[in-house]
Amino acid sequence: MQQKKDEEAGKNKVKAHVAKALLYRHWTHWNEGKRSHLFVVPADGSGSAKDLTAGAEYDVPPDQRGEASDINFSPDSKEICFTAVTDKVEATSTNGDLFVVPVSGGEAKRITTQPGFDGNPVYSPDGKYIAYHAQLTAGMRRIAGA
């Protein structure tokens, strides 16, 4: 799908940035309608890359607020926990939820639902628990003063 978009843009005589939704630009880069997906590759190079978020309409990690620490493997390496922003209007959202997905593939399962941003998941050594930071309420804080 991404390759098809690149090919269509290359063939189009019009060289303009077309935005169909908010969050069309973040700091130093344009959103070209592509998504960052979560892939796994066997460490020994024995297989091909597997997209664990195929078809997802969200970025992993989130484009505007996420970072590499928003993705973490379970201790047994059979599962990955990640943060994603799935709100319809991503540009005005301060929400982000945690999801888990088996490394073997399958449906990603949402495990947090509060209205603020949840991120930086870290599994307990036995893999039974996931610690993370949580913004319990939606919104941005403004600091008064100079």
KEDRENVEX-989778 format. One record per residue: residue in one letter; x, y negated, z of N, C-alpha, C, O in turn. Coordinates in steps of 0.2 Angstrom, whole numbers, padded with zeros to 4 digits, always signed. Layout:
% KEDRENVEX-989778
AXYZXYZXYZXYZ...
This chain:
% KEDRENVEX-989778
M+0004+0006+0000+0000+0000+0000+0004-0006+0000+0003-0011-0004Q+0010-0006+0004+0014-0012+0004+0018-0013-0002+0018-0019-0005Q+0020-0008-0005+0024-0008-0011+0019-0011-0017+0021-0014-0021K+0013-0008-0017+0008-0011-0022+0007-0018-0021+0007-0022-0026K+0007-0021-0015+0006-0028-0014+0012-0032-0017+0011-0037-0020D+0018-0029-0016+0024-0032-0018+0024-0032-0026+0026-0037-0029E+0022-0027-0029+0022-0026-0036+0017-0031-0039+0018-0035-0044E+0011-0032-0036+0006-0037-0039+0008-0044-0038+0007-0048-0043A+0011-0045-0033+0014-0052-0032+0019-0054-0037+0020-0059-0039G+0024-0049-0038+0029-0050-0043+0026-0051-0050+0029-0055-0054K+0021-0048-0052+0018-0048-0059+0014-0055-0059+0013-0057-0065N+0011-0057-0054+0007-0063-0054+0011-0069-0056+0016-0071-0054K+0008-0073-0061+0012-0079-0063+0011-0085-0058+0015-0089-0058V+0006-0085-0054+0005-0090-0049+0010-0088-0043+0009-0083-0040K+0014-0093-0041+0019-0092-0036+0017-0096-0030+0020-0101-0029A+0012-0095-0027+0009-0098-0021+0008-0094-0015+0006-0088-0016H+0008-0097-0009+0006-0092-0004-0001-0093-0002-0004-0099-0001V-0005-0088-0003-0012-0088-0002-0013-0085+0005-0011-0079+0007A-0017-0089+0010-0018-0086+0016-0026-0085+0017-0030-0089+0015K-0027-0079+0019-0034-0077+0019-0037-0077+0027-0043-0075+0028A-0032-0078+0031-0034-0078+0038-0029-0082+0042-0024-0084+0040L-0031-0084+0048-0026-0087+0053-0020-0083+0054-0020-0077+0053L-0015-0085+0057-0009-0082+0059-0005-0081+0052-0002-0076+0051Y-0006-0086+0047-0003-0085+0041+0005-0087+0041+0008-0085+0037R+0007-0090+0047+0014-0091+0047+0015-0091+0055+0011-0093+0059H+0021-0088+0057+0023-0088+0063+0031-0091+0064+0035-0087+0061W+0032-0096+0067+0038-0099+0067+0042-0100+0061+0041-0104+0057T+0046-0095+0059+0050-0096+0053+0048-0091+0047+0052-0090+0042H+0043-0087+0048+0041-0083+0042+0033-0083+0041+0029-0084+0045W+0032-0082+0035+0025-0081+0032+0022-0074+0033+0026-0070+0033N+0016-0074+0035+0013-0067+0035+0011-0066+0028+0006-0069+0025E+0013-0061+0025+0012-0059+0018+0007-0054+0017+0006-0051+0012G+0003-0053+0022-0003-0048+0022+0000-0041+0023-0004-0036+0022K+0006-0040+0026+0009-0034+0027+0009-0033+0035+0008-0037+0038R+0009-0026+0037+0009-0025+0044+0015-0021+0045+0018-0017+0041S+0018-0022+0051+0024-0018+0054+0021-0011+0057+0016-0012+0061H+0023-0006+0055+0020+0001+0057+0026+0004+0062+0032+0002+0062L+0024+0009+0065+0028+0013+0070+0030+0019+0066+0025+0024+0065F+0036+0020+0065+0038+0026+0062+0043+0030+0066+0046+0027+0070V+0043+0037+0065+0048+0041+0069+0052+0045+0064+0049+0047+0058V+0058+0046+0065+0062+0050+0060+0066+0055+0065+0069+0053+0070P+0067+0061+0063+0071+0066+0067+0078+0063+0067+0081+0061+0063A+0081+0064+0073+0087+0061+0075+0093+0065+0071+0098+0062+0069D+0092+0071+0069+0097+0075+0065+0096+0074+0058+0100+0077+0054G+0091+0070+0056+0090+0068+0049+0087+0074+0045+0087+0074+0039S+0084+0079+0048+0081+0085+0045+0075+0084+0041+0072+0088+0038G+0071+0078+0043+0065+0077+0040+0064+0070+0038+0068+0066+0038S+0058+0069+0035+0057+0062+0032+0053+0058+0038+0051+0061+0043A+0053+0051+0037+0050+0047+0042+0042+0048+0042+0039+0050+0037K+0039+0048+0048+0032+0049+0049+0029+0042+0052+0031+0040+0057D+0024+0040+0048+0021+0033+0050+0015+0035+0056+0011+0039+0054L+0017+0033+0062+0012+0035+0067+0006+0030+0068+0001+0031+0072T+0006+0025+0064+0001+0020+0064-0002+0019+0057-0004+0013+0055A-0002+0024+0053-0004+0023+0046-0011+0021+0046-0016+0023+0050G-0013+0016+0042-0019+0013+0041-0021+0008+0046-0027+0005+0046A-0017+0007+0051-0018+0002+0056-0018-0005+0054-0014-0007+0050E-0023-0009+0056-0023-0016+0055-0021-0020+0060-0024-0025+0062Y-0015-0018+0063-0011-0022+0068-0004-0021+0067-0002-0016+0064D+0000-0025+0070+0008-0024+0070+0010-0021+0076+0008-0022+0081V+0015-0016+0075+0019-0013+0081+0026-0015+0080+0029-0012+0075P+0029-0019+0084+0026-0022+0090+0023-0028+0087+0023-0030+0081P+0018-0032+0091+0015-0038+0089+0019-0043+0086+0025-0044+0089D+0017-0046+0080+0022-0051+0077+0023-0057+0081+0029-0059+0082Q+0019-0060+0084+0020-0066+0087+0022-0066+0095+0025-0071+0097R+0021-0060+0098+0023-0060+0105+0026-0054+0107+0029-0053+0112G+0027-0049+0102+0030-0043+0104+0038-0042+0103+0040-0047+0100E+0040-0037+0106+0048-0036+0105+0049-0029+0105+0044-0025+0106A+0055-0027+0104+0057-0019+0104+0055-0016+0111+0053-0010+0111S+0055-0020+0117+0053-0017+0123+0046-0015+0124+0044-0013+0129D+0042-0017+0118+0035-0015+0118+0033-0008+0115+0028-0007+0114I+0039-0005+0114+0038+0002+0112+0043+0007+0116+0048+0005+0118N+0040+0012+0119+0044+0017+0123+0042+0024+0122+0036+0026+0122F+0047+0028+0122+0046+0035+0122+0045+0038+0129+0048+0036+0134S+0041+0043+0129+0040+0047+0135+0047+0051+0137+0050+0052+0132P+0048+0053+0143+0054+0056+0145+0055+0063+0141+0061+0065+0139D+0050+0066+0139+0050+0072+0135+0051+0071+0127+0051+0076+0123S+0050+0065+0125+0050+0062+0118+0044+0065+0114+0045+0065+0108K+0039+0067+0117+0033+0070+0114+0028+0064+0112+0023+0066+0109E+0029+0059+0116+0024+0053+0115+0027+0047+0115+0033+0046+0118I+0024+0042+0112+0026+0035+0112+0021+0030+0114+0015+0031+0112C+0022+0026+0119+0018+0020+0121+0020+0014+0118+0026+0012+0117F+0015+0010+0115+0017+0004+0112+0011-0001+0113+0006+0000+0115T+0013-0008+0112+0008-0013+0113+0006-0015+0106+0010-0015+0101A-0001-0017+0105-0003-0019+0099-0009-0024+0100-0012-0024+0106V-0010-0029+0096-0015-0034+0096-0020-0032+0091-0019-0032+0085T-0026-0030+0094-0031-0028+0089-0037-0033+0088-0042-0031+0085D-0037-0038+0092-0042-0043+0092-0043-0046+0084-0039-0046+0081K-0050-0047+0083-0051-0049+0076-0048-0055+0074-0045-0056+0068V-0048-0060+0078-0044-0067+0076-0038-0067+0080-0037-0069+0086E-0032-0064+0078-0026-0063+0081-0023-0069+0083-0019-0070+0088A-0024-0074+0079-0020-0081+0080-0022-0084+0086-0018-0088+0089T-0028-0083+0088-0031-0087+0094-0031-0082+0100-0033-0084+0106S-0029-0076+0100-0029-0071+0105-0023-0071+0109-0018-0072+0107T-0024-0070+0116-0018-0069+0120-0019-0062+0123-0016-0060+0128N-0023-0058+0120-0023-0051+0122-0018-0046+0118-0016-0048+0113G-0017-0041+0121-0013-0035+0118-0014-0029+0123-0014-0030+0129D-0015-0024+0120-0016-0018+0124-0011-0012+0123-0008-0013+0118L-0010-0008+0127-0006-0002+0127-0010+0004+0123-0015+0005+0125F-0006+0007+0119-0008+0013+0116-0003+0019+0117+0003+0017+0117V-0005+0025+0116-0001+0031+0116-0002+0035+0110-0008+0035+0108V+0003+0038+0107+0002+0042+0101+0007+0047+0102+0013+0046+0103P+0005+0054+0100+0010+0059+0100+0015+0058+0094+0013+0056+0089V+0021+0060+0096+0026+0059+0091+0025+0064+0085+0027+0062+0079S+0021+0069+0086+0020+0074+0080+0014+0071+0076+0013+0073+0070G+0011+0065+0078+0006+0062+0074-0001+0063+0077-0002+0067+0081G-0005+0059+0075-0012+0059+0077-0015+0052+0079-0012+0047+0077E-0021+0052+0081-0024+0046+0083-0021+0042+0089-0020+0045+0094A-0019+0036+0088-0017+0032+0094-0023+0031+0098-0028+0029+0096K-0021+0031+0105-0027+0031+0110-0025+0024+0114-0020+0024+0117R-0030+0020+0115-0029+0014+0119-0030+0016+0126-0034+0020+0128I-0025+0013+0130-0025+0015+0137-0026+0009+0142-0026+0010+0148T-0026+0003+0139-0027-0003+0144-0033-0007+0140-0034-0007+0134T-0037-0011+0144-0042-0014+0141-0043-0021+0144-0048-0025+0142Q-0039-0024+0149-0040-0030+0152-0039-0036+0146-0036-0034+0141P-0042-0042+0147-0042-0047+0142-0035-0050+0141-0035-0054+0136G-0030-0049+0145-0024-0052+0144-0019-0048+0140-0021-0042+0138F-0013-0050+0140-0007-0046+0136-0004-0041+0141-0001-0043+0146D-0004-0035+0138+0000-0029+0142+0006-0027+0138+0005-0026+0132G+0011-0027+0141+0017-0025+0137+0023-0022+0141+0022-0021+0147N+0028-0021+0138+0034-0018+0141+0033-0011+0144+0035-0011+0150P+0030-0006+0141+0028+0000+0144+0035+0004+0146+0039+0004+0142V+0035+0007+0152+0040+0011+0154+0038+0017+0158+0034+0017+0163Y+0039+0023+0155+0037+0029+0158+0041+0031+0165+0046+0029+0165S+0037+0034+0169+0040+0036+0175+0045+0042+0173+0043+0045+0168P+0050+0044+0177+0054+0049+0175+0051+0056+0174+0053+0060+0170D+0045+0057+0177+0042+0064+0176+0036+0063+0170+0033+0068+0169G+0036+0057+0168+0031+0056+0162+0024+0055+0164+0019+0055+0160K+0022+0056+0171+0015+0055+0173+0012+0048+0173+0006+0048+0172Y+0016+0043+0173+0014+0037+0174+0017+0032+0169+0023+0033+0167I+0014+0026+0168+0017+0021+0163+0017+0015+0167+0011+0012+0169A+0022+0012+0169+0023+0005+0172+0023+0000+0166+0026+0001+0161Y+0020-0006+0167+0020-0011+0162+0018-0018+0165+0016-0018+0170H+0020-0023+0161+0018-0030+0164+0011-0031+0161+0009-0029+0156A+0007-0034+0165+0000-0036+0163-0002-0043+0165-0001-0046+0170Q-0005-0046+0160-0008-0053+0160-0015-0051+0161-0019-0050+0157L-0018-0052+0167-0025-0050+0169-0030-0054+0166-0036-0052+0165T-0029-0060+0165-0034-0065+0162-0031-0067+0155-0025-0068+0154A-0036-0069+0150-0034-0071+0144-0032-0079+0145-0034-0082+0149G-0029-0081+0140-0027-0088+0140-0020-0090+0141-0016-0086+0142M-0018-0096+0140-0012-0099+0141-0011-0103+0147-0016-0107+0148R-0006-0103+0151-0006-0108+0156-0002-0114+0154+0003-0114+0150R-0005-0120+0156-0001-0126+0154+0002-0129+0161-0001-0128+0166I+0008-0131+0160+0011-0134+0166+0011-0141+0166+0013-0145+0161A+0008-0144+0171+0007-0151+0171+0014-0155+0173+0018-0152+0177G+0015-0161+0171+0021-0164+0173+0025-0166+0167+0023-0166+0161A+0031-0168+0169+0035-0171+0163+0037-0166+0159+0041-0168+0154
